[in-house]
Amino acid sequence: MPSKVPYRIRRRPQNVPRFWRNIVDRHRRREYTFFRESLLVLHALAIPCKTTVREGKFHIYVPPLLENCARQEIDAYARELDRPTPAPPSLHFYHHAHLTILAMLPLVLWHGWRVNWWNAPKCLPPPSLWTDMGMLDGIRIRLFHEWYRLACSLTLHADVAHLCSNVVFGSLFLVLLARLTGPGRALWLCLLGGVCGNGISLLLHQTNIQSLGFSTALFAGIGALAGFLVWHSQYRHKYLLPIAAAAALLAMLGTEGEHTDYIAHCSGMFSGLGLGTFEGWRRRRGTLPQLPAALMALLLPCVAWYTAFLN
């Protein structure tokens, strides 16, 4: 006796018009993600469609006159998904980035001379005058054009706690930035971002401003680190994450203390963000010199203090 072959009657869903064609019945990609994105493709092309689920499988019905067009578009989209995506270039990390910690030693040396931890060189003016000579003073900058104060104020600190916090956190983020940009470029970005941040805060303050400390350059380094990661191709699809991390660090580290200059910290971070973004854009077009950048970073405060002593 011939064996009985079970037959299953497949009925068209009631919400699907007669003679509409199923365009995903023979497609090899049957996952829900592809089904959902196929609907987006059809809606973008203004192709009317009806959907149904039968036996755990997704089906899409379109009018017969548009069947070929819909199949071609979905097949083209499937081929685009199957195309291998090139891996983004990996970040190049510089070796010996930890040596940039040595750049914090001149801040300790300068503070020690100013508070008489050890004797200052005889060729320099009395250390008791250095605060008045180098502090960021809005009136003296606007009236007497003492622009060297934008750089000199980065090397002055109010007390030991102020110095230690800037040295510790400055060393941490300077090393992270040096791993990406190189030691010389990291120093230059921090110093230049700090000077630009002081200049921006001078413009934003409604009243006279008097401030000192390396914290503006510290937040410029954080902003430069975020800006560099934004421009790197590996992080472009998540470009808001580095900016959000920099803003979180600004909120945690830059808003404490009674005499904290919030505008200077924000100005330093935004100036560093711009410099870091330009650094990332420039880095993708070739390597950047490290030694000239390090020399400029060291000469900037030296020239500023030399100008201050001459006046």
C-alpha positions in Angstrom: 0.0 0.0 0.0 1.3 3.4 -0.8 2.3 5.4 2.2 0.2 8.3 3.1 1.9 11.6 2.4 0.7 14.4 4.7 -0.3 17.5 2.9 -0.5 20.9 4.5 -2.7 23.6 3.1 -1.1 27.0 3.3 -3.7 29.7 3.4 -3.0 33.3 2.6 -3.4 35.6 5.6 -6.7 37.5 5.6 -4.9 40.9 5.8 -2.9 40.3 2.6 -4.7 41.1 -0.7 -5.1 38.4 -3.4 -2.3 37.9 -5.8 0.3 39.7 -3.7 3.7 38.0 -3.8 5.9 36.8 -1.0 9.4 38.2 -1.6 11.3 36.6 1.3 10.1 33.1 1.0 13.2 31.9 -0.8 15.7 34.3 0.8 18.6 32.7 2.7 18.6 35.4 5.4 15.7 34.8 7.6 16.6 36.5 10.9 14.4 39.1 12.4 17.0 41.9 12.0 17.1 41.4 8.3 13.3 41.2 8.1 13.0 44.5 10.0 15.6 46.3 7.9 14.0 44.9 4.7 10.8 46.7 5.7 12.8 49.9 6.1 14.2 49.5 2.6 10.7 49.0 1.2 9.3 52.0 3.1 12.1 54.2 1.9 11.3 53.2 -1.7 7.5 53.8 -1.1 6.7 50.2 -2.0 3.5 49.0 -0.3 3.9 45.8 1.7 2.2 43.6 4.2 3.9 41.4 6.8 2.9 38.2 8.5 4.5 35.5 10.7 3.8 31.9 10.0 5.5 28.9 11.7 8.1 31.2 13.3 9.1 32.6 9.9 8.6 36.2 8.7 7.0 37.0 5.3 6.6 40.1 3.3 4.0 40.5 0.6 4.1 43.2 -2.2 2.0 43.9 -5.2 2.9 41.7 -8.3 4.0 44.7 -10.4 6.5 45.7 -7.8 7.8 42.2 -7.0 10.9 42.4 -9.1 11.9 45.9 -7.9 11.4 44.9 -4.3 13.4 41.7 -4.7 16.3 43.5 -6.4 16.5 46.1 -3.7 16.4 43.6 -0.9 19.0 41.4 -2.6 21.2 44.5 -3.1 20.9 45.3 0.5 21.7 41.7 1.5 24.9 41.8 -0.7 25.9 45.0 1.0 25.5 43.4 4.4 27.6 40.4 3.2 30.4 42.7 2.0 33.4 42.4 4.4 33.9 45.6 6.4 37.6 46.7 6.5 38.9 46.7 10.1 39.7 50.2 11.4 43.4 51.0 11.8 44.6 50.3 15.3 45.8 53.1 17.5 49.5 53.6 17.5 50.8 53.8 21.0 54.1 55.6 21.8 56.6 53.9 24.0 58.2 55.6 27.0 55.2 57.9 27.5 55.7 57.6 31.2 58.7 59.8 30.9 56.4 62.8 30.5 56.0 62.7 34.3 59.4 64.4 34.4 57.8 67.5 33.0 56.0 68.0 36.3 59.3 68.3 38.2 59.9 71.9 37.1 56.5 72.8 38.7 57.7 71.4 42.0 61.1 73.0 41.7 59.5 76.4 40.9 57.1 76.2 43.8 59.9 75.2 46.1 61.9 78.2 45.2 58.9 80.5 45.7 58.0 79.2 49.2 61.7 78.9 50.3 61.9 75.1 50.4 65.4 75.7 49.0 67.3 78.7 47.9 66.4 80.3 44.6 69.2 81.3 42.2 70.7 84.7 43.0 70.2 85.9 39.4 66.4 85.8 39.7 64.3 88.4 41.5 63.1 87.7 45.0 60.7 84.7 45.0 58.2 86.7 47.1 57.5 88.9 44.1 56.8 86.0 41.6 53.2 85.7 42.5 52.4 89.3 41.7 54.6 89.1 38.6 53.0 86.0 37.1 49.5 85.7 38.4 46.7 85.9 35.9 45.4 89.4 36.4 42.7 90.6 34.1 43.3 94.3 34.7 47.0 94.2 34.1 46.6 92.2 31.0 43.9 94.5 29.5 45.5 97.8 30.5 49.2 97.0 30.3 49.1 94.1 27.8 51.1 91.7 30.0 50.1 88.7 28.0 52.9 86.6 29.4 50.8 86.1 32.5 48.7 83.6 30.5 51.6 81.2 30.6 53.3 82.3 33.8 50.2 81.7 35.9 50.2 78.0 34.9 53.5 77.5 36.9 52.2 79.1 40.2 50.2 77.4 42.9 48.5 78.6 46.0 49.8 75.9 48.5 51.1 72.4 48.7 47.7 70.7 48.3 47.0 72.7 45.2 50.4 71.7 43.8 50.1 68.0 44.7 46.6 67.7 43.1 47.7 69.3 39.9 50.9 67.3 39.7 49.3 63.9 40.4 46.3 64.3 38.1 48.4 66.2 35.5 50.9 63.3 35.4 48.1 60.7 35.0 46.4 62.4 32.0 49.6 63.6 30.5 50.9 60.0 30.3 47.6 58.9 28.7 47.8 61.7 26.1 51.4 60.9 25.4 50.6 57.3 24.7 48.5 58.5 21.8 50.1 61.7 20.5 53.7 61.2 21.7 55.5 62.8 24.6 56.5 66.0 22.8 53.1 66.6 21.3 51.3 65.9 24.6 53.4 68.5 26.4 52.8 71.1 23.7 49.0 70.4 23.6 48.7 70.8 27.4 50.7 74.0 27.6 49.1 75.6 24.5 45.7 74.5 25.6 46.3 76.0 29.1 47.4 79.3 27.6 44.4 79.4 25.3 42.1 78.4 28.1 43.4 81.3 30.3 42.8 83.7 27.4 39.2 82.4 26.8 38.4 82.6 30.6 39.7 86.2 30.5 37.2 87.1 27.8 34.3 85.3 29.5 34.7 86.9 33.0 32.5 89.9 33.5 34.7 91.2 36.4 38.4 91.2 37.1 40.0 87.8 37.3 43.0 86.7 39.4 43.9 83.1 39.3 46.9 80.8 39.2 47.6 77.0 38.8 48.3 74.3 36.3 44.7 73.0 36.4 43.7 74.9 33.2 46.4 73.0 31.3 45.3 69.8 33.1 41.8 70.1 31.7 43.2 71.1 28.4 45.0 67.7 28.3 41.8 65.9 29.2 40.0 67.8 26.4 42.9 67.0 23.9 42.6 63.3 24.8 38.9 63.3 24.1 39.3 65.3 20.9 42.0 63.0 19.6 39.8 59.9 20.2 36.8 61.6 18.4 38.8 61.9 15.2 40.2 58.4 15.2 38.3 56.2 12.8 37.9 53.4 15.4 35.8 55.6 17.6 33.9 57.7 15.0 30.7 55.8 15.3 30.8 56.6 19.1 32.2 60.1 18.9 30.1 61.3 21.9 31.7 58.8 24.3 35.1 60.5 24.7 33.4 63.9 25.0 31.0 62.6 27.7 33.9 61.1 29.6 35.8 64.4 29.5 32.7 66.3 30.7 32.3 63.7 33.6 35.9 64.3 34.6 35.4 68.0 34.5 32.4 67.6 36.8 34.2 65.4 39.2 37.6 67.1 39.3 36.9 70.7 38.3 34.0 71.8 40.5 35.4 71.2 44.0 36.9 73.8 46.3 35.8 77.3 47.4 38.2 79.2 45.2 37.9 77.0 42.1 37.8 78.9 38.8 35.1 77.0 37.0 35.2 79.2 33.9 39.0 78.6 33.5 38.5 74.8 33.8 35.8 74.7 31.2 37.8 77.0 28.9 40.8 74.8 29.2 38.9 71.7 28.4 37.2 73.2 25.4 40.4 74.7 24.0 42.1 71.3 24.5 39.1 69.6 22.8 39.7 71.8 19.7 43.4 71.2 19.7 43.0 67.5 20.2 40.5 67.3 17.4 43.0 69.1 15.1 45.7 66.8 16.3 43.7 63.7 15.4 42.9 65.1 12.0 46.5 66.0 11.3 47.7 62.7 12.7 45.8 60.8 10.1 47.8 62.5 7.4 51.2 61.5 8.7 53.5 61.5 11.7 54.1 64.6 13.6 57.5 65.8 15.0 58.0 65.2 18.7 61.3 67.0 19.5 60.3 70.5 18.2 57.0 70.2 20.0 58.7 69.3 23.3 61.2 72.2 22.9 58.3 74.7 22.2 56.5 73.4 25.3 59.6 74.0 27.5 60.4 77.3 25.9 56.9 78.7 26.3 56.9 79.2 30.1 60.6 80.1 30.1 60.1 82.9 27.6 57.0 84.1 29.5 58.9 84.3 32.8 61.9 86.0 31.1 59.6 88.6 29.8 58.0 89.0 33.2 61.4 89.5 34.8 62.5 92.1 32.2 59.4 94.2 33.1 
